[in-house]
Amino acid sequence: MEKIWGQAPEILYKFLIYIQTIKGKSSKTVDEYFFDLRTFFRFMKARKQNLKIDENLSLSQINIDDVNIEFIKSLDILDIYEYMSYVANNRNNHAAARSRKTSSLRSFFKYLTIKIKVLNENPIDELETPKIKKSLPKFLSLEESKLLLEVIKNGGGKFVERDYCMVVLFLNCGMRLSELVGINLLDIESNNTLRLIGKGNKERIIYLNDCCVQAIENYKKTRKDIKQNALFISRNKCRISTKTVQFLMKKYFKLAGFSNRGFSTHKLRHTAATLMYQYGNVDIRVLKEILGHENIATTEIYTHTSAEQLKKAADSNPLNGGI
């Protein structure tokens, strides 16, 4: 239980418990719901009490302990529109941030209306989700991926086998950073399958190819005397942290000459998905299962065409030879 939830009024606190225990949301996700809804209630109290948010009074100073169902019943769609205008214009929230706040509100009011039935009508039924500009995910090309692995082999130092193995798993399995650091030795089966715990504590099984199996075996040889269930361990002989992995990847991206490309561990996940789709002809539905996506629409961002595919299409035009 996060201590920050102690700042939540009872009705919000119970909602957070619901989405964590019943819906299975991660602690990080639940915290985001709390921050979004706390901002919402603070703004609504300021609006209802005609308080002016300026240099003399910040939103963070507004107490929401007394927010209850009667206060929530007093809200209507116009209040919600005012709030969305505030986060867009006063807090400079971009479309993705506003979309997340909209999602938090939808979940909360759905809980009040459908789950515990303390509201007869949902005041945000007509609230539209802000449109998010769709952009292609950043990823490494096949040649860049090979270069990154080569850089680690040659410059990984004392923990070269560990770091090489982590990147091999990122690039071949498309796992999330949290999934990688959460791997235990017992999650690896003799039939070369790996159990991963993804978002919302959802379990999935992926298959390890020969490259992954070999990288894991080479790494395990370096940690014979370490009695630790975690697969990837730090220099302190405990489970490696997400921050450490991010630091290491930043170092290797720089060594490979990618420091100004905006790459991150998540971009390695994008890379794995893109390479599987473009070079392995992996079906989109299979890719969805490998990545652990709930919705196939999320997976479809990896079906973008490469420059090589576009060139090939242009070259294949029957008029390419002229007349």
SULGI-V929066 format. One record per pair of residues at least 12 apart in sequence whose C-alpha atoms are under 10 Angstrom apart, sorted by the first residue. I is the first residue (numbers start at 1). J is the second residue. Records with the same first field share a line. If there is no record, write none. Layout:
BEGIN
I->J, J
END
This chain:
BEGIN
1->16, 17, 20, 27
2->27, 28, 30, 31
4->31, 34, 35
5->17, 30, 31, 34, 35, 38
6->65
7->34, 38, 63, 64, 65
8->34, 35, 37, 38, 63, 64, 65, 66, 67
9->38, 41, 63, 64, 65, 66, 67, 68
10->65, 66, 67, 68, 69
11->65, 66, 67, 68, 69, 72, 108, 112
12->33, 34, 37, 38, 41, 65, 67, 68, 69, 108
13->34
15->30, 33, 34, 107, 108, 109, 111, 112, 116
16->29, 30, 31, 33, 34, 108
17->30
18->30, 111, 115
19->33, 107, 108, 111, 200
20->200
23->200
24->199, 200, 201, 202
25->199, 200, 201, 202
26->198, 199, 200, 201
27->200
29->199, 200
30->104
32->100, 101, 104
33->100, 101, 103, 104, 105, 107, 108
34->104
35->101, 104
36->97, 98, 100, 101, 102, 103, 104, 105
37->101, 102, 104, 105, 108
38->59, 60, 62, 63, 64
39->59, 60, 62, 64, 83, 87, 101
40->59, 64, 80, 83, 84, 86, 87, 101, 104, 105
41->59, 62, 63, 64, 65, 67, 71, 72, 83
42->58, 59, 60, 61, 62, 63, 64, 67
43->59, 60, 62, 64, 79, 80, 82, 83, 86, 87
44->64, 67, 71, 72, 75, 79, 80, 82, 83
45->59, 62, 63, 64, 66, 67, 71
46->58, 59, 62, 63
47->79, 82, 83
48->71, 74, 75, 79
69->112, 118, 119
70->118, 119
72->109, 112, 119, 123
73->118, 119, 120, 121, 122, 123
74->123
75->123, 124
76->122, 123, 124
77->122, 123, 124, 125, 126, 127
78->123, 124, 127
79->123, 124
80->102, 105, 123, 124, 127
81->124, 127, 128
84->98, 99, 101, 102, 127, 130
85->98
87->101
94->130, 132
95->129, 130, 131, 132, 133
96->129, 130, 131, 132, 133
97->130, 132
98->129, 130, 131, 132
99->128, 129, 130, 131, 132
100->129, 130
101->129, 130
102->124, 127, 128, 129, 130
103->129
105->124, 127
106->122, 123, 124, 125, 127, 129
109->121, 122, 123, 124, 125
110->122, 123, 124, 125
134->301
135->301
136->270, 301, 302, 303, 304, 305
137->266, 267, 269, 270, 271, 274, 301, 302, 304
138->261, 262, 263, 264, 266, 267, 268, 269, 270, 271, 274
139->261, 262, 263, 264, 266, 267, 268, 269, 270, 271, 272, 273, 274, 275, 302
140->171, 258, 261, 263, 267, 268, 269, 270, 271, 272, 274, 275
141->271, 272, 274, 275, 306
142->271, 272, 274, 275, 279
144->256, 257, 258
145->167, 168, 171, 256, 268, 271, 272, 275
146->171
147->253, 255, 256, 257
148->164, 167, 249, 252, 253, 254, 255, 256, 257, 258
149->163, 164, 165, 167, 168, 171, 252, 256
150->164, 256
151->164, 252, 253, 254, 255, 256, 257
152->164, 165, 167, 249, 251, 252, 253, 255, 256
155->252, 255
156->248, 251, 252
158->222, 235
159->219, 222, 233, 234, 235
160->219, 222
161->215, 216, 217, 218, 219, 220, 221, 222
162->215, 216, 218, 219, 220, 222, 223, 231, 232, 233, 234
163->215, 219, 232, 245, 248, 249, 252
164->215, 216, 218, 219
165->211, 212, 213, 214, 215, 216, 217, 218, 219, 220, 232
166->180, 181, 212, 215, 216, 219, 231, 232, 245, 249
167->180, 212, 215, 245, 249, 265, 268, 269
168->211, 212, 213, 214, 215, 216, 268, 272
169->208, 209, 211, 212, 213, 215, 216, 268, 269, 272
170->212, 265, 266, 267, 268, 269, 270, 271, 272, 273
171->212, 265, 267, 268, 269, 270, 271, 272, 273, 274, 275, 276
172->207, 208, 209, 211, 212, 268, 269, 271, 272, 273, 275, 276
173->194, 206, 207, 208, 209, 212, 268, 269, 271, 272, 273, 276, 290, 291
174->206, 266, 267, 268, 269, 270, 271, 272, 273, 274, 275, 276, 287, 290, 291, 292
175->196, 197, 198, 206, 265, 266, 268, 269, 270, 272, 273, 290, 291, 292
176->196, 197, 198, 199, 265, 266, 267, 268, 269, 270, 291, 292
177->198, 241, 242, 243, 245, 246, 264, 265, 266, 268, 269
178->196, 197, 198, 199, 241, 242
179->195, 196, 197, 198, 199, 242
180->196, 197, 198, 231, 232, 240, 241, 242, 245
181->230, 231, 232, 233, 239, 240, 241, 242, 244, 245
182->196, 197, 198, 230, 231, 232, 239, 240, 241, 242
183->195, 196, 197, 229, 230, 231, 232, 239
184->196, 228, 229, 230, 231, 232, 239
185->220, 228, 229, 230, 231, 232
186->229, 230, 231
187->205, 229, 230, 231
188->205, 206, 207, 208, 213, 216, 231
189->207, 208
191->207, 208
192->206, 207, 208, 209, 210, 212, 213
193->205, 206, 207, 208, 209, 213
194->206, 207, 208
195->207
196->292
197->292
198->291, 292, 293
199->292, 293, 294
202->292
203->292
204->289, 290, 291, 292
205->289, 290, 292
206->289, 290, 291, 292
207->290
216->231, 232
219->231, 232
220->232
223->237
226->238
232->245
242->265
245->265
246->264, 265, 266
247->264, 265
248->265
249->263, 264, 265, 268
250->262, 263, 264, 265
253->265
269->291
270->291, 301, 302
271->302
272->291, 302
273->287, 288, 290, 291, 299, 301, 302, 303
274->287, 301, 302, 303, 304, 305, 306
275->302
276->302
277->302, 303, 304, 305
278->302, 303, 304, 305, 306, 309
283->303
284->296, 297, 299, 300, 302, 303
285->299, 300
286->299
287->299, 300, 302
288->300
END
